[in-house]
Amino acid sequence: MKILVLNGPNLNMLGIREPGIYGHETYEDLISMIEEHCNDKGIDVKCLQSNHEGDLVDYIQQAYFDKVDGIVINPGAYTHTSVALLDALKAVSIPAVEVHISKVNERESFRQISYVSYYCEKTITGKGLRGYIEAIDHLADGK
Ligand code: DQA
C-alpha cells in the first residue's frame, strides 16, 4: 500500500503559525508521527508540502504515475479556492481523504467551502494532527 500525504501552503509553519488554532507541534513532528505510524503498519508513505498551487497539482499527477493507492490532502487555504486541485484529484482518480487540523466548520464563512471535498471520500476536521492518522487508516483499512 502506497500513500501520499500532501500538505498545502503554510502547513510547513506548524508550531509557529497561530498555535491557538493549529497547536504547538511542528511540521517535522507531524511527519515523524506519520512515518512512525506507517512504518508500524507496513505502509509505504511519502509526505510532500508546498506553498504553490501548481506544485500540488504536479504532485497529485505524479501520484498516478507512481501508482499511489491513496492520497491524504490538507490543501490549506487552497481548500477554499482551488478548482485546479479538485480537477487534479478527479484526473488521477486515486481514493483521497481531506484533512483539516482546525475546526474549519466553526471558523470564518470563507472557510466553509471546500472544492476538494467534491472529490474526497471523507473529510476529517478539528482533530489536530491525529486527523492525518485517521485519514491514513481510512485509506488503508477502509475505516
Ligand atoms: C487548514 C484550514 C484552512 O482554512 C487554512 O487556510 C489552513 C489550514 C487546517 O488544517 O485547519 O491553512 O486547512
Backbone and ligand atoms as CSV (ligand in chain L), in Angstrom:
chain,resi,resn,atom,element,x,y,z
A,1,MET,N,N,0.849,-1.210,0.000
A,1,MET,CA,C,0.000,0.000,0.000
A,1,MET,C,C,0.876,1.248,0.000
A,2,LYS,N,N,0.593,2.112,-0.965
A,2,LYS,CA,C,1.381,3.341,-1.108
A,2,LYS,C,C,0.490,4.552,-0.848
A,3,ILE,N,N,0.898,5.397,0.084
A,3,ILE,CA,C,0.086,6.588,0.399
A,3,ILE,C,C,0.920,7.859,0.253
A,4,LEU,N,N,0.284,8.853,-0.344
A,4,LEU,CA,C,0.893,10.183,-0.447
A,4,LEU,C,C,0.173,11.117,0.523
A,5,VAL,N,N,0.932,11.797,1.369
A,5,VAL,CA,C,0.361,12.804,2.279
A,5,VAL,C,C,0.814,14.169,1.779
A,6,LEU,N,N,-0.163,14.959,1.383
A,6,LEU,CA,C,0.129,16.240,0.739
A,6,LEU,C,C,-0.369,17.390,1.612
A,7,ASN,N,N,0.535,18.310,1.915
A,7,ASN,CA,C,0.166,19.498,2.682
A,7,ASN,C,C,0.394,20.757,1.858
A,8,GLY,N,N,-0.580,21.658,1.939
A,8,GLY,CA,C,-0.526,22.898,1.173
A,8,GLY,C,C,0.132,24.041,1.930
A,9,PRO,N,N,-0.153,25.266,1.497
A,9,PRO,CA,C,0.544,26.445,1.986
A,9,PRO,C,C,0.438,26.662,3.500
A,10,ASN,N,N,1.560,27.083,4.051
A,10,ASN,CA,C,1.693,27.477,5.465
A,10,ASN,C,C,1.677,26.305,6.444
A,11,LEU,N,N,1.478,25.095,5.947
A,11,LEU,CA,C,1.492,23.955,6.878
A,11,LEU,C,C,2.913,23.618,7.293
A,12,ASN,N,N,3.898,24.099,6.545
A,12,ASN,CA,C,5.303,23.990,6.979
A,12,ASN,C,C,5.576,24.886,8.195
A,13,MET,N,N,4.636,25.778,8.504
A,13,MET,CA,C,4.797,26.714,9.633
A,13,MET,C,C,4.100,26.223,10.900
A,14,LEU,N,N,3.665,24.966,10.888
A,14,LEU,CA,C,3.033,24.418,12.102
A,14,LEU,C,C,3.968,24.594,13.293
A,15,GLY,N,N,3.381,24.910,14.437
A,15,GLY,CA,C,4.186,25.138,15.645
A,15,GLY,C,C,4.517,26.617,15.807
A,16,ILE,N,N,4.577,27.321,14.670
A,16,ILE,CA,C,4.873,28.767,14.684
A,16,ILE,C,C,3.581,29.539,14.406
A,17,ARG,N,N,2.827,29.063,13.410
A,17,ARG,CA,C,1.630,29.794,12.981
A,17,ARG,C,C,0.476,29.562,13.957
A,18,GLU,N,N,-0.135,30.633,14.392
A,18,GLU,CA,C,-1.369,30.589,15.187
A,18,GLU,C,C,-1.491,29.322,16.064
A,19,PRO,N,N,-0.605,29.169,17.050
A,19,PRO,CA,C,-0.641,27.935,17.850
A,19,PRO,C,C,-1.971,27.710,18.590
A,20,GLY,N,N,-2.692,28.788,18.833
A,20,GLY,CA,C,-4.008,28.649,19.478
A,20,GLY,C,C,-4.981,27.871,18.604
A,21,ILE,N,N,-4.734,27.906,17.296
A,21,ILE,CA,C,-5.620,27.203,16.345
A,21,ILE,C,C,-4.996,25.875,15.902
A,22,TYR,N,N,-3.690,25.924,15.590
A,22,TYR,CA,C,-3.059,24.751,14.966
A,22,TYR,C,C,-2.160,23.958,15.917
A,23,GLY,N,N,-1.977,24.448,17.146
A,23,GLY,CA,C,-1.191,23.718,18.133
A,23,GLY,C,C,0.291,24.058,18.096
A,24,HIS,N,N,1.030,23.397,18.973
A,24,HIS,CA,C,2.457,23.697,19.149
A,24,HIS,C,C,3.368,22.711,18.431
A,25,GLU,N,N,2.793,21.645,17.911
A,25,GLU,CA,C,3.634,20.658,17.223
A,25,GLU,C,C,4.033,21.173,15.844
A,26,THR,N,N,5.242,20.828,15.438
A,26,THR,CA,C,5.790,21.354,14.188
A,26,THR,C,C,5.461,20.425,13.012
A,27,TYR,N,N,5.770,20.921,11.810
A,27,TYR,CA,C,5.594,20.093,10.604
A,27,TYR,C,C,6.463,18.841,10.717
A,28,GLU,N,N,7.666,18.996,11.263
A,28,GLU,CA,C,8.572,17.846,11.429
A,28,GLU,C,C,7.965,16.829,12.393
A,29,ASP,N,N,7.318,17.309,13.459
A,29,ASP,CA,C,6.629,16.400,14.399
A,29,ASP,C,C,5.549,15.616,13.658
A,30,LEU,N,N,4.814,16.335,12.799
A,30,LEU,CA,C,3.738,15.687,12.032
A,30,LEU,C,C,4.294,14.568,11.160
A,31,ILE,N,N,5.373,14.885,10.438
A,31,ILE,CA,C,5.956,13.897,9.514
A,31,ILE,C,C,6.500,12.689,10.290
A,32,SER,N,N,7.160,12.942,11.440
A,32,SER,CA,C,7.666,11.815,12.252
A,32,SER,C,C,6.523,10.923,12.695
A,33,MET,N,N,5.433,11.548,13.156
A,33,MET,CA,C,4.276,10.775,13.627
A,33,MET,C,C,3.704,9.917,12.494
A,34,ILE,N,N,3.567,10.506,11.299
A,34,ILE,CA,C,3.015,9.783,10.146
A,34,ILE,C,C,3.952,8.645,9.747
A,35,GLU,N,N,5.254,8.942,9.686
A,35,GLU,CA,C,6.211,7.911,9.244
A,35,GLU,C,C,6.255,6.741,10.222
A,36,GLU,N,N,6.215,7.066,11.522
A,36,GLU,CA,C,6.221,6.009,12.543
A,36,GLU,C,C,4.982,5.122,12.408
A,37,HIS,N,N,3.831,5.767,12.252
A,37,HIS,CA,C,2.572,5.024,12.122
A,37,HIS,C,C,2.598,4.122,10.887
A,38,CYS,N,N,3.058,4.692,9.775
A,38,CYS,CA,C,3.067,3.925,8.517
A,38,CYS,C,C,4.100,2.806,8.575
A,39,ASN,N,N,5.195,3.057,9.230
A,39,ASN,CA,C,6.216,2.025,9.409
A,39,ASN,C,C,5.625,0.831,10.165
A,40,ASP,N,N,4.900,1.133,11.259
A,40,ASP,CA,C,4.263,0.085,12.064
A,40,ASP,C,C,3.264,-0.726,11.247
A,41,LYS,N,N,2.577,-0.047,10.329
A,41,LYS,CA,C,1.526,-0.715,9.557
A,41,LYS,C,C,2.013,-1.277,8.227
A,42,GLY,N,N,3.288,-1.086,7.935
A,42,GLY,CA,C,3.826,-1.582,6.668
A,42,GLY,C,C,3.326,-0.803,5.456
A,43,ILE,N,N,3.029,0.469,5.666
A,43,ILE,CA,C,2.566,1.333,4.565
A,43,ILE,C,C,3.747,2.129,4.038
A,44,ASP,N,N,3.851,2.172,2.724
A,44,ASP,CA,C,4.887,2.954,2.051
A,44,ASP,C,C,4.337,4.381,1.911
A,45,VAL,N,N,4.865,5.318,2.718
A,45,VAL,CA,C,4.308,6.676,2.721
A,45,VAL,C,C,5.316,7.703,2.226
A,46,LYS,N,N,4.779,8.690,1.494
A,46,LYS,CA,C,5.610,9.817,1.055
A,46,LYS,C,C,4.879,11.084,1.494
A,47,CYS,N,N,5.589,11.997,2.142
A,47,CYS,CA,C,4.974,13.249,2.603
A,47,CYS,C,C,5.575,14.419,1.839
A,48,LEU,N,N,4.717,15.240,1.243
A,48,LEU,CA,C,5.179,16.403,0.493
A,48,LEU,C,C,4.397,17.639,0.936
A,49,GLN,N,N,5.072,18.774,0.882
A,49,GLN,CA,C,4.419,20.048,1.236
A,49,GLN,C,C,4.857,21.091,0.223
A,50,SER,N,N,3.917,21.955,-0.158
A,50,SER,CA,C,4.304,23.091,-0.994
A,50,SER,C,C,3.411,24.282,-0.699
A,51,ASN,N,N,3.996,25.457,-0.884
A,51,ASN,CA,C,3.223,26.696,-0.757
A,51,ASN,C,C,2.640,27.118,-2.103
A,52,HIS,N,N,2.863,26.309,-3.142
A,52,HIS,CA,C,2.498,26.700,-4.512
A,52,HIS,C,C,1.460,25.752,-5.093
A,53,GLU,N,N,0.380,26.315,-5.573
A,53,GLU,CA,C,-0.735,25.514,-6.076
A,53,GLU,C,C,-0.308,24.563,-7.201
A,54,GLY,N,N,0.482,25.090,-8.146
A,54,GLY,CA,C,0.907,24.271,-9.293
A,54,GLY,C,C,1.755,23.076,-8.875
A,55,ASP,N,N,2.590,23.265,-7.849
A,55,ASP,CA,C,3.392,22.139,-7.333
A,55,ASP,C,C,2.469,21.044,-6.808
A,56,LEU,N,N,1.419,21.462,-6.108
A,56,LEU,CA,C,0.494,20.480,-5.524
A,56,LEU,C,C,-0.223,19.716,-6.645
A,57,VAL,N,N,-0.578,20.419,-7.724
A,57,VAL,CA,C,-1.181,19.765,-8.903
A,57,VAL,C,C,-0.181,18.760,-9.482
A,58,ASP,N,N,1.076,19.168,-9.611
A,58,ASP,CA,C,2.118,18.268,-10.148
A,58,ASP,C,C,2.269,17.024,-9.266
A,59,TYR,N,N,2.251,17.207,-7.953
A,59,TYR,CA,C,2.422,16.059,-7.038
A,59,TYR,C,C,1.249,15.086,-7.167
A,60,ILE,N,N,0.051,15.632,-7.332
A,60,ILE,CA,C,-1.128,14.756,-7.494
A,60,ILE,C,C,-1.013,13.993,-8.821
A,61,GLN,N,N,-0.618,14.671,-9.874
A,61,GLN,CA,C,-0.452,13.986,-11.178
A,61,GLN,C,C,0.623,12.913,-11.081
A,62,GLN,N,N,1.731,13.227,-10.416
A,62,GLN,CA,C,2.833,12.265,-10.295
A,62,GLN,C,C,2.384,11.009,-9.538
A,63,ALA,N,N,1.461,11.184,-8.607
A,63,ALA,CA,C,0.955,10.046,-7.827
A,63,ALA,C,C,0.346,8.988,-8.748
A,64,TYR,N,N,-0.243,9.430,-9.841
A,64,TYR,CA,C,-0.813,8.481,-10.816
A,64,TYR,C,C,0.298,7.623,-11.424
A,65,PHE,N,N,1.366,8.266,-11.835
A,65,PHE,CA,C,2.472,7.543,-12.481
A,65,PHE,C,C,3.251,6.687,-11.481
A,66,ASP,N,N,3.229,7.094,-10.204
A,66,ASP,CA,C,3.907,6.326,-9.144
A,66,ASP,C,C,3.019,5.218,-8.581
A,67,LYS,N,N,1.824,5.073,-9.150
A,67,LYS,CA,C,0.871,4.039,-8.705
A,67,LYS,C,C,0.547,4.122,-7.205
A,68,VAL,N,N,0.300,5.342,-6.762
A,68,VAL,CA,C,-0.096,5.576,-5.375
A,68,VAL,C,C,-1.531,5.067,-5.177
A,69,ASP,N,N,-1.779,4.426,-4.014
A,69,ASP,CA,C,-3.094,3.838,-3.750
A,69,ASP,C,C,-4.053,4.790,-3.046
A,70,GLY,N,N,-3.506,5.783,-2.341
A,70,GLY,CA,C,-4.377,6.693,-1.613
A,70,GLY,C,C,-3.673,8.008,-1.332
A,71,ILE,N,N,-4.462,9.087,-1.318
A,71,ILE,CA,C,-3.906,10.420,-1.053
A,71,ILE,C,C,-4.602,11.027,0.163
A,72,VAL,N,N,-3.793,11.514,1.116
A,72,VAL,CA,C,-4.298,12.312,2.232
A,72,VAL,C,C,-3.917,13.743,1.898
A,73,ILE,N,N,-4.890,14.629,1.859
A,73,ILE,CA,C,-4.582,16.001,1.449
A,73,ILE,C,C,-5.157,17.031,2.410
A,74,ASN,N,N,-4.258,17.922,2.868
A,74,ASN,CA,C,-4.690,19.137,3.550
A,74,ASN,C,C,-4.234,20.288,2.657
A,75,PRO,N,N,-5.134,20.807,1.835
A,75,PRO,CA,C,-4.729,21.846,0.878
A,75,PRO,C,C,-4.544,23.230,1.481
A,76,GLY,N,N,-4.658,23.343,2.844
A,76,GLY,CA,C,-4.530,24.664,3.462
A,76,GLY,C,C,-5.555,25.610,2.858
A,77,ALA,N,N,-5.151,26.846,2.626
A,77,ALA,CA,C,-6.093,27.849,2.106
A,77,ALA,C,C,-6.586,27.521,0.698
A,78,TYR,N,N,-5.835,26.705,-0.045
A,78,TYR,CA,C,-6.303,26.317,-1.399
A,78,TYR,C,C,-7.554,25.447,-1.347
A,79,THR,N,N,-7.853,24.919,-0.158
A,79,THR,CA,C,-9.116,24.202,0.038
A,79,THR,C,C,-10.276,25.036,-0.486
A,80,HIS,N,N,-10.215,26.339,-0.130
A,80,HIS,CA,C,-11.368,27.209,-0.313
A,80,HIS,C,C,-11.362,27.948,-1.652
A,81,THR,N,N,-10.332,27.709,-2.466
A,81,THR,CA,C,-10.210,28.465,-3.727
A,81,THR,C,C,-9.910,27.611,-4.945
A,82,SER,N,N,-9.392,26.406,-4.749
A,82,SER,CA,C,-8.744,25.745,-5.886
A,82,SER,C,C,-9.584,24.681,-6.595
A,83,VAL,N,N,-10.078,25.082,-7.759
A,83,VAL,CA,C,-10.731,24.109,-8.649
A,83,VAL,C,C,-9.644,23.244,-9.292
A,84,ALA,N,N,-8.434,23.799,-9.441
A,84,ALA,CA,C,-7.326,23.047,-10.063
A,84,ALA,C,C,-6.974,21.806,-9.247
A,85,LEU,N,N,-6.980,21.915,-7.936
A,85,LEU,CA,C,-6.685,20.737,-7.096
A,85,LEU,C,C,-7.811,19.715,-7.200
A,86,LEU,N,N,-9.044,20.191,-7.226
A,86,LEU,CA,C,-10.184,19.280,-7.412
A,86,LEU,C,C,-10.039,18.539,-8.743
A,87,ASP,N,N,-9.744,19.277,-9.791
A,87,ASP,CA,C,-9.620,18.649,-11.119
A,87,ASP,C,C,-8.461,17.665,-11.175
A,88,ALA,N,N,-7.358,17.971,-10.480
A,88,ALA,CA,C,-6.198,17.067,-10.466
A,88,ALA,C,C,-6.581,15.748,-9.783
A,89,LEU,N,N,-7.311,15.839,-8.673
A,89,LEU,CA,C,-7.751,14.617,-7.967
A,89,LEU,C,C,-8.681,13.811,-8.854
A,90,LYS,N,N,-9.588,14.507,-9.546
A,90,LYS,CA,C,-10.507,13.806,-10.455
A,90,LYS,C,C,-9.734,13.155,-11.593
A,91,ALA,N,N,-8.688,13.832,-12.060
A,91,ALA,CA,C,-7.909,13.334,-13.202
A,91,ALA,C,C,-7.209,12.020,-12.874
A,92,VAL,N,N,-6.671,11.907,-11.652
A,92,VAL,CA,C,-5.899,10.699,-11.317
A,92,VAL,C,C,-6.784,9.602,-10.736
A,93,SER,N,N,-7.953,9.993,-10.245
A,93,SER,CA,C,-8.934,9.025,-9.738
A,93,SER,C,C,-8.382,8.099,-8.643
A,94,ILE,N,N,-7.544,8.643,-7.778
A,94,ILE,CA,C,-6.973,7.886,-6.652
A,94,ILE,C,C,-7.823,8.215,-5.409
A,95,PRO,N,N,-8.245,7.203,-4.627
A,95,PRO,CA,C,-9.021,7.500,-3.412
A,95,PRO,C,C,-8.313,8.528,-2.532
A,96,ALA,N,N,-9.064,9.508,-2.044
A,96,ALA,CA,C,-8.444,10.592,-1.279
A,96,ALA,C,C,-9.287,10.957,-0.060
A,97,VAL,N,N,-8.595,11.381,0.996
A,97,VAL,CA,C,-9.250,11.874,2.212
A,97,VAL,C,C,-8.701,13.274,2.503
A,98,GLU,N,N,-9.610,14.172,2.818
A,98,GLU,CA,C,-9.262,15.569,3.118
A,98,GLU,C,C,-9.116,15.729,4.630
A,99,VAL,N,N,-8.062,16.412,5.032
A,99,VAL,CA,C,-7.828,16.646,6.474
A,99,VAL,C,C,-7.680,18.139,6.739
A,100,HIS,N,N,-8.294,18.584,7.811
A,100,HIS,CA,C,-8.043,19.930,8.339
A,100,HIS,C,C,-7.767,19.806,9.826
A,101,ILE,N,N,-6.705,20.446,10.250
A,101,ILE,CA,C,-6.295,20.368,11.660
A,101,ILE,C,C,-7.325,21.084,12.535
A,102,SER,N,N,-7.763,22.237,12.074
A,102,SER,CA,C,-8.692,23.061,12.856
A,102,SER,C,C,-10.142,22.689,12.544
A,103,LYS,N,N,-11.048,23.248,13.375
A,103,LYS,CA,C,-12.483,23.021,13.154
A,103,LYS,C,C,-12.960,24.031,12.125
A,104,VAL,N,N,-12.664,23.778,10.849
A,104,VAL,CA,C,-12.987,24.769,9.802
A,104,VAL,C,C,-14.457,25.151,9.787
A,105,ASN,N,N,-15.306,24.198,10.115
A,105,ASN,CA,C,-16.759,24.465,10.070
A,105,ASN,C,C,-17.208,25.486,11.131
A,106,GLU,N,N,-16.332,25.729,12.140
A,106,GLU,CA,C,-16.689,26.715,13.178
A,106,GLU,C,C,-15.941,28.033,12.970
A,107,ARG,N,N,-15.274,28.171,11.815
A,107,ARG,CA,C,-14.461,29.376,11.572
A,107,ARG,C,C,-15.154,30.310,10.569
A,108,GLU,N,N,-14.385,31.190,9.922
A,108,GLU,CA,C,-14.964,32.223,9.060
A,108,GLU,C,C,-15.784,31.615,7.915
A,109,SER,N,N,-16.726,32.425,7.404
A,109,SER,CA,C,-17.603,31.934,6.336
A,109,SER,C,C,-16.812,31.559,5.083
A,110,PHE,N,N,-15.674,32.262,4.826
A,110,PHE,CA,C,-14.914,31.941,3.607
A,110,PHE,C,C,-14.236,30.570,3.690
A,111,ARG,N,N,-14.219,30.001,4.891
A,111,ARG,CA,C,-13.633,28.653,5.024
A,111,ARG,C,C,-14.684,27.551,4.889
A,112,GLN,N,N,-15.926,27.947,4.633
A,112,GLN,CA,C,-16.992,26.939,4.636
A,112,GLN,C,C,-17.105,26.177,3.327
A,113,ILE,N,N,-16.456,26.689,2.281
A,113,ILE,CA,C,-16.462,25.921,1.024
A,113,ILE,C,C,-15.144,25.156,0.877
A,114,SER,N,N,-15.267,23.919,0.453
A,114,SER,CA,C,-14.079,23.133,0.118
A,114,SER,C,C,-14.295,22.519,-1.258
A,115,TYR,N,N,-13.442,22.902,-2.203
A,115,TYR,CA,C,-13.569,22.325,-3.555
A,115,TYR,C,C,-13.158,20.863,-3.578
A,116,VAL,N,N,-12.063,20.512,-2.878
A,116,VAL,CA,C,-11.616,19.113,-2.930
A,116,VAL,C,C,-12.631,18.158,-2.304
A,117,SER,N,N,-13.500,18.693,-1.431
A,117,SER,CA,C,-14.484,17.799,-0.793
A,117,SER,C,C,-15.477,17.244,-1.811
A,118,TYR,N,N,-15.567,17.872,-2.999
A,118,TYR,CA,C,-16.428,17.321,-4.055
A,118,TYR,C,C,-15.875,15.993,-4.568
A,119,TYR,N,N,-14.587,15.767,-4.303
A,119,TYR,CA,C,-13.967,14.514,-4.742
A,119,TYR,C,C,-13.667,13.557,-3.576
A,120,CYS,N,N,-13.189,14.100,-2.463
A,120,CYS,CA,C,-12.673,13.241,-1.374
A,120,CYS,C,C,-13.759,12.357,-0.781
A,121,GLU,N,N,-13.380,11.118,-0.436
A,121,GLU,CA,C,-14.389,10.206,0.099
A,121,GLU,C,C,-14.677,10.463,1.578
A,122,LYS,N,N,-13.818,11.228,2.227
A,122,LYS,CA,C,-14.041,11.544,3.639
A,122,LYS,C,C,-13.346,12.862,3.953
A,123,THR,N,N,-13.922,13.625,4.881
A,123,THR,CA,C,-13.296,14.862,5.340
A,123,THR,C,C,-13.175,14.793,6.862
A,124,ILE,N,N,-11.965,15.036,7.363
A,124,ILE,CA,C,-11.716,14.987,8.805
A,124,ILE,C,C,-11.297,16.382,9.245
A,125,THR,N,N,-12.032,16.965,10.173
A,125,THR,CA,C,-11.696,18.319,10.640
A,125,THR,C,C,-11.644,18.363,12.160
A,126,GLY,N,N,-10.799,19.263,12.655
A,126,GLY,CA,C,-10.808,19.569,14.094
A,126,GLY,C,C,-10.225,18.497,14.986
A,127,LYS,N,N,-9.479,17.564,14.431
A,127,LYS,CA,C,-8.889,16.514,15.272
A,127,LYS,C,C,-7.393,16.710,15.448
A,128,GLY,N,N,-6.896,17.882,15.072
A,128,GLY,CA,C,-5.463,18.143,15.203
A,128,GLY,C,C,-4.670,17.222,14.285
A,129,LEU,N,N,-3.422,16.949,14.674
A,129,LEU,CA,C,-2.552,16.132,13.818
A,129,LEU,C,C,-3.037,14.688,13.734
A,130,ARG,N,N,-3.801,14.234,14.738
A,130,ARG,CA,C,-4.337,12.863,14.712
A,130,ARG,C,C,-5.244,12.637,13.503
A,131,GLY,N,N,-5.784,13.712,12.965
A,131,GLY,CA,C,-6.658,13.597,11.795
A,131,GLY,C,C,-5.952,12.940,10.614
A,132,TYR,N,N,-4.635,13.181,10.502
A,132,TYR,CA,C,-3.877,12.574,9.386
A,132,TYR,C,C,-3.802,11.054,9.565
A,133,ILE,N,N,-3.652,10.624,10.826
A,133,ILE,CA,C,-3.562,9.182,11.110
A,133,ILE,C,C,-4.904,8.512,10.805
A,134,GLU,N,N,-5.970,9.206,11.210
A,134,GLU,CA,C,-7.315,8.675,10.929
A,134,GLU,C,C,-7.525,8.555,9.414
A,135,ALA,N,N,-7.029,9.539,8.671
A,135,ALA,CA,C,-7.173,9.524,7.208
A,135,ALA,C,C,-6.381,8.361,6.593
A,136,ILE,N,N,-5.172,8.153,7.079
A,136,ILE,CA,C,-4.335,7.043,6.583
A,136,ILE,C,C,-5.034,5.711,6.882
A,137,ASP,N,N,-5.554,5.568,8.103
A,137,ASP,CA,C,-6.231,4.313,8.477
A,137,ASP,C,C,-7.474,4.097,7.625
A,138,HIS,N,N,-8.168,5.161,7.325
A,138,HIS,CA,C,-9.348,5.035,6.467
A,138,HIS,C,C,-8.950,4.479,5.092
A,139,LEU,N,N,-7.878,5.035,4.539
A,139,LEU,CA,C,-7.451,4.586,3.208
A,139,LEU,C,C,-6.884,3.165,3.258
A,140,ALA,N,N,-6.164,2.855,4.339
A,140,ALA,CA,C,-5.509,1.548,4.425
A,140,ALA,C,C,-6.474,0.438,4.824
A,141,ASP,N,N,-7.386,0.754,5.741
A,141,ASP,CA,C,-8.261,-0.301,6.300
A,141,ASP,C,C,-9.722,-0.107,5.926
A,142,GLY,N,N,-10.013,0.996,5.267
A,142,GLY,CA,C,-11.408,1.285,4.906
A,142,GLY,C,C,-12.277,1.582,6.113
A,143,LYS,N,N,-11.661,2.185,7.171
A,143,LYS,CA,C,-12.492,2.556,8.332
A,143,LYS,C,C,-12.263,4.003,8.739
L,1,DQA,C1,C,-6.485,24.314,7.391
L,1,DQA,C2,C,-7.706,25.242,7.417
L,1,DQA,C3,C,-7.618,26.263,6.297
L,1,DQA,O1,O,-8.742,27.112,6.323
L,1,DQA,C4,C,-6.381,27.110,6.453
L,1,DQA,O2,O,-6.273,28.011,5.377
L,1,DQA,C5,C,-5.145,26.293,6.597
L,1,DQA,C6,C,-5.187,25.087,7.425
L,1,DQA,C7,C,-6.478,23.348,8.605
L,1,DQA,O3,O,-5.691,22.400,8.569
L,1,DQA,O4,O,-7.223,23.552,9.560
L,1,DQA,O5,O,-4.074,26.648,6.114
L,1,DQA,O6,O,-6.545,23.523,6.216
